[in-house]
Amino acid sequence: MKKFLLTGVALAALASGSALAADLPARRGMPVKAPEPVSYGYNWSGFYIGAHAGGGFGEKCFAFAGASDGCHDTDGWLGGGQVGFNMQSGQFVFGVEFSGSWADINGSHNALIVPADSYRSELNTLLLFTGRVGMTFDRMLLYVTGGGAWARDKFDFVAAGVGTASTKQNRAGWTVGAGLEYGLSPNWSIAAQYNYVDLGDKDVTFGAPLAPFTDRVEQDLHLATVRLNYRFGGYGAPVAARY
């Protein structure tokens, strides 16, 4: 029985070797295709949180009873934080972001109607809720952004020899911008971003110690920020894009 089993195994091995040998001529001259490696590129998908700092400048224009009462330039600093989410599809990245900034962007001018009087203004809070679309080149992401903007302003009207009337106001508008982001490590990235913010025109009412009166104020801003983000993701997910 033992000899019979050994003979069977030997015959099976011989038959298998013969089949492989018969198959070799059909494959002779054909290159063997190695399996394609999986590409683990920089992965931009996921939630992120970060901080930003920068500066801004703009203009506020005042009108009383339909007549211009002058404009002043504004400038200053801002800083704060942001949270967002990105989704990468091939070479494209889609995302949403909410950012909040403390700011001191201010300016002043003498009134045109009564040159002895003057206006002062200060923007001290800015909120942006935006979407963005970008194109990635591995660690580098170029993107455009746009959405809603909200600001908190303080206005002073100084009447010569009488006193100062102050008021605060919330304003809403829109923003568009663009940026460049670079991946420093699997989870950390740094970005430079520009935003134009249009806060439209809105009535501003001044009161005590003066007789109440209303100005129409038009406002816009240009912002430049540097942003540092930590993303809850990074390497480890295959990226199917071909660059």
C-alpha positions as CSV (number, residue, x, y, z in Angstrom):
1,M,0.0,0.0,0.0
2,K,2.8,2.4,0.9
3,K,4.5,1.8,-2.4
4,F,1.2,2.4,-4.2
5,L,0.7,5.8,-2.5
6,L,4.3,6.9,-3.3
7,T,3.8,5.9,-6.9
8,G,0.5,7.9,-7.1
9,V,2.1,11.0,-5.7
10,A,5.0,10.8,-8.2
11,L,2.7,10.4,-11.1
12,A,0.6,13.4,-10.0
13,A,3.7,15.5,-9.7
14,L,4.9,14.4,-13.1
15,A,1.5,15.2,-14.7
16,S,1.5,18.7,-13.2
17,G,5.0,19.4,-14.3
18,S,4.1,18.2,-17.8
19,A,1.1,20.6,-17.9
20,L,3.2,23.5,-16.9
21,A,5.8,22.7,-19.4
22,A,3.2,22.4,-22.1
23,D,1.9,25.9,-21.2
24,L,5.3,27.6,-21.3
25,P,5.7,27.8,-25.1
26,A,2.3,29.7,-25.3
27,R,3.7,32.3,-22.9
28,R,7.3,32.4,-24.3
29,G,8.2,35.9,-25.3
30,M,5.4,37.6,-23.3
31,P,6.4,40.0,-20.5
32,V,5.2,39.1,-17.0
33,K,3.0,42.0,-15.8
34,A,3.7,42.9,-12.2
35,P,0.8,44.1,-10.0
36,E,0.4,47.8,-10.0
37,P,1.5,49.4,-6.7
38,V,-1.2,51.3,-4.7
39,S,-0.4,55.0,-4.7
40,Y,-0.5,56.6,-1.2
41,G,-0.5,60.3,-2.1
42,Y,-1.2,63.2,0.3
43,N,-4.7,62.8,1.5
44,W,-6.7,66.1,2.0
45,S,-9.9,64.5,3.1
46,G,-11.3,64.9,6.6
47,F,-12.2,67.3,9.4
48,Y,-9.7,70.0,10.4
49,I,-9.2,72.7,12.9
50,G,-6.8,75.6,12.9
51,A,-5.8,79.2,13.7
52,H,-5.1,82.2,11.5
53,A,-3.6,85.7,11.8
54,G,-3.2,88.5,9.3
55,G,-4.3,92.0,8.4
56,G,-7.0,93.9,6.5
57,F,-7.8,97.2,4.9
58,G,-10.9,98.7,3.4
59,E,-13.1,101.7,3.2
60,K,-16.3,103.1,4.8
61,C,-18.3,105.8,3.1
62,F,-20.9,107.9,4.9
63,A,-24.0,109.7,3.5
64,F,-26.4,112.0,5.3
65,A,-29.8,112.8,3.7
66,G,-28.5,111.6,0.4
67,A,-25.5,113.8,0.5
68,S,-21.9,112.4,0.8
69,D,-20.4,113.1,4.2
70,G,-17.0,111.6,3.2
71,C,-15.1,108.3,3.4
72,H,-12.2,107.0,5.4
73,D,-9.8,104.2,4.8
74,T,-9.6,101.4,7.4
75,D,-6.7,99.1,8.3
76,G,-5.6,96.9,11.1
77,W,-5.1,93.3,12.2
78,L,-7.3,90.2,12.8
79,G,-6.8,86.7,14.2
80,G,-8.8,83.7,15.2
81,G,-9.7,80.1,14.4
82,Q,-11.4,78.0,11.8
83,V,-13.0,74.5,11.6
84,G,-13.9,72.7,8.3
85,F,-14.2,69.5,6.3
86,N,-12.6,68.5,3.0
87,M,-13.6,65.7,0.7
88,Q,-11.0,64.7,-2.0
89,S,-12.1,63.1,-5.3
90,G,-9.1,62.4,-7.5
91,Q,-7.3,65.7,-8.1
92,F,-10.2,67.8,-6.8
93,V,-11.0,68.9,-3.2
94,F,-14.4,70.2,-2.1
95,G,-14.9,71.6,1.4
96,V,-16.8,73.9,3.8
97,E,-15.3,76.1,6.5
98,F,-16.4,78.3,9.4
99,S,-14.0,80.9,10.7
100,G,-14.2,83.5,13.4
101,S,-11.8,86.5,13.9
102,W,-11.2,89.1,16.6
103,A,-10.1,92.3,14.8
104,D,-9.1,95.9,15.2
105,I,-9.6,97.4,11.7
106,N,-10.3,101.1,12.2
107,G,-10.1,104.5,10.6
108,S,-11.4,108.1,10.8
109,H,-12.1,111.3,8.8
110,N,-13.5,114.8,9.1
111,A,-17.0,115.2,7.9
112,L,-17.6,116.9,4.5
113,I,-20.9,118.6,5.6
114,V,-19.4,120.1,8.8
115,P,-15.6,119.8,8.6
116,A,-15.2,120.4,12.3
117,D,-17.1,117.2,13.0
118,S,-15.6,113.7,12.4
119,Y,-16.3,110.0,12.1
120,R,-14.5,107.1,13.6
121,S,-15.1,103.4,13.1
122,E,-13.8,100.1,14.3
123,L,-14.5,96.5,13.1
124,N,-13.9,94.1,16.0
125,T,-15.5,90.8,15.0
126,L,-15.7,89.0,11.7
127,L,-17.4,85.6,10.9
128,L,-17.1,83.8,7.6
129,F,-19.0,80.7,6.4
130,T,-17.6,79.5,3.1
131,G,-17.4,76.7,0.6
132,R,-14.3,76.0,-1.4
133,V,-13.2,74.1,-4.5
134,G,-9.5,73.3,-5.1
135,M,-7.1,71.3,-7.2
136,T,-4.4,69.3,-5.5
137,F,-0.9,68.5,-6.7
138,D,0.0,66.0,-4.0
139,R,1.1,68.3,-1.0
140,M,0.0,71.5,-2.7
141,L,-3.6,72.7,-2.9
142,L,-4.8,75.6,-4.9
143,Y,-8.4,76.7,-4.2
144,V,-11.1,79.3,-4.5
145,T,-13.6,80.1,-1.7
146,G,-16.8,82.1,-1.3
147,G,-19.8,82.4,1.0
148,G,-21.4,84.6,3.7
149,A,-19.8,87.2,5.9
150,W,-20.9,88.8,9.2
151,A,-19.2,91.7,11.1
152,R,-19.6,93.7,14.3
153,D,-18.8,97.4,14.0
154,K,-18.5,100.4,16.3
155,F,-19.2,103.9,14.9
156,D,-18.5,107.2,16.6
157,F,-19.6,110.6,15.4
158,V,-17.7,113.5,17.1
159,A,-19.6,116.8,17.1
160,A,-17.2,119.6,17.8
161,G,-18.0,121.3,21.0
162,V,-21.0,119.1,21.8
163,G,-19.8,115.5,22.4
164,T,-19.5,112.0,20.9
165,A,-22.4,109.8,19.8
166,S,-21.5,106.1,19.6
167,T,-23.4,103.1,18.2
168,K,-22.7,99.4,17.5
169,Q,-24.1,97.4,14.6
170,N,-24.1,93.9,13.2
171,R,-23.7,93.8,9.4
172,A,-24.0,90.9,6.9
173,G,-22.6,90.5,3.4
174,W,-20.6,88.1,1.2
175,T,-17.0,87.1,0.5
176,V,-14.9,85.6,-2.3
177,G,-11.3,84.6,-2.2
178,A,-8.5,82.3,-3.1
179,G,-5.7,80.5,-1.3
180,L,-2.7,78.2,-1.5
181,E,-2.2,75.4,1.1
182,Y,0.8,73.2,1.6
183,G,1.0,69.9,3.5
184,L,3.8,70.1,6.0
185,S,3.2,66.6,7.4
186,P,0.4,64.0,7.2
187,N,-1.8,66.0,9.5
188,W,-0.4,69.6,9.5
189,S,-0.7,72.1,6.7
190,I,-0.1,75.9,6.2
191,A,-2.0,78.2,3.9
192,A,-2.0,81.8,2.7
193,Q,-5.5,83.2,1.9
194,Y,-7.0,86.3,0.4
195,N,-10.6,87.4,0.9
196,Y,-12.6,90.3,-0.4
197,V,-15.5,91.1,1.9
198,D,-18.5,93.2,0.8
199,L,-20.7,94.3,3.8
200,G,-23.0,96.5,1.6
201,D,-24.6,99.7,2.7
202,K,-26.8,100.0,5.8
203,D,-28.4,102.7,7.9
204,V,-26.5,103.7,11.1
205,T,-28.4,105.8,13.7
206,F,-26.6,108.0,16.1
207,G,-28.2,109.4,19.3
208,A,-27.4,110.9,22.7
209,P,-25.8,113.3,23.5
210,L,-26.9,114.5,20.0
211,A,-30.3,114.8,18.4
212,P,-30.9,111.4,16.7
213,F,-29.9,111.3,13.0
214,T,-29.1,108.5,10.5
215,D,-26.3,108.0,8.1
216,R,-26.1,105.5,5.3
217,V,-22.7,103.6,5.5
218,E,-21.1,101.5,2.8
219,Q,-18.3,99.2,3.7
220,D,-15.9,96.7,2.2
221,L,-12.7,94.9,3.2
222,H,-9.6,93.2,1.8
223,L,-8.1,90.5,4.0
224,A,-4.8,88.5,3.9
225,T,-4.2,85.7,6.4
226,V,-1.8,83.0,7.2
227,R,-3.5,79.8,8.4
228,L,-2.2,76.7,10.2
229,N,-4.5,73.6,10.1
230,Y,-4.5,70.2,11.9
231,R,-6.4,67.6,9.9
232,F,-7.8,64.4,11.4
233,G,-6.6,62.2,8.5
234,G,-3.4,62.1,6.5
235,Y,-1.5,59.3,4.8
236,G,-3.0,55.9,4.7
237,A,-5.8,56.3,2.2
238,P,-5.0,55.4,-1.5
239,V,-5.4,58.4,-3.9
240,A,-6.6,57.3,-7.3
241,A,-5.7,60.5,-9.2
242,R,-3.0,60.3,-11.9
243,Y,-0.8,63.5,-12.1
